[in-house]
Amino acid sequence: MKIIVAKKILKANDQLAEENRARFNQANVLVVNLLGSPGCGKTTLLEALLAKLDGRAAPAVIEGDLASSIDAERIEKLGVPVVQINTDGACHLDATMVAAACAEIDLDKIDLLIIENVGNLVCTAGFDLGEHLRIVILSVSEGDDKVPKYPTIFHKSDALVVTKTDLLPYSNFSVDRVITDMNRLAPKARILQISALTGEGVETLADWLANQCRRDGG
Amino acid sequence: MHELSIVDAMIKQVEREVRESGHDGHVVHLDIVIGRLSGVNVDSVRFAFDLLSPDTLLEQSDLRITESKAVCLCEACESRTEIDDFVAACPACGSEKITFEGGQDLFLDSIELVD
């Protein structure tokens, strides 16, 4: 006896992600899934970005890590509502974890939710969390060959942020190479260059997200 | 190793589908489709399946995996070429003005139960 199923394997996750998205839409909250490898500067970029929003958006943050609350403590210092998820070894966040974290956030009081995923360029790509935008980070210190080496995550992203650009004069990192590779894998994606350390480029990202919040009616 | 959580979700989904079909037989064959560009590794899926299927309806089931192809579209020579992986240039003319289509599948095709 044969059962024809023809359904997505991550259907349970996808369904919950759609429910999350419906909740976010109803509350007019723009949700960003921030991806990148460990040490690429996700939290540092987030700190710089939150400081530059200047009241143009009311943000909250969900931090995803295998263990510890180090990142959440950093965000808390900025006076931004934050929830830490510990995945206890899992290499990515999923829609269930985000739904649970959202129970701790008053969605009616915010219009921008940034979810910092677990540091990982592979596993995080396959799990929809209910976000509106996927932003992937690639730091100068990781090397300019990462886009074709980890194609899935770049292919599925709406924007690429090249971080730690203050290191460019000391490295052979080719921004042109990254732009060429990214244009091929995700032709519609925005590409930004930022140094969270000097602040260069942070304003552009802050403007973009603040405008998106307004467009979404947030 | 996100394949572990993918296979875990798949096993739960199969058990639910079997239950909802009103049958309670053991699963003999399971057909799934994994796209070549989905970022899901077939060997890791098999490894995770061997690890997670014991003591479920899928213990000892024959897991059959079809790998769906992707297409590379070239703006320069307007060709459509089937590819197994992301490529840096058009396999036909070498142009870098290319985009990709398909190969993102990850789905449960059919379940065959013991009669």
Interface residues (C-beta under 8 A of the other chain):
Chain A: M1 K2 I3 I4 V5 A6 K7 K8 I9 L10 K11 A12 N13 A90 C91 H92 D94 V122 C123 T124 A125 G126 F127 P148 P151 T152 I153 H155 T180 D181 R184 L185 P187
Chain B: M1 H2 S5 I6 A9 M10 K12 Q13 E17 V18 S21 H23 G25 I32 L37 S38 G39 V40 D85 F86 A88 E96 K97 I98 T99 F100 L106 F107 L108 D109 S110 I111 E112 L113 D115
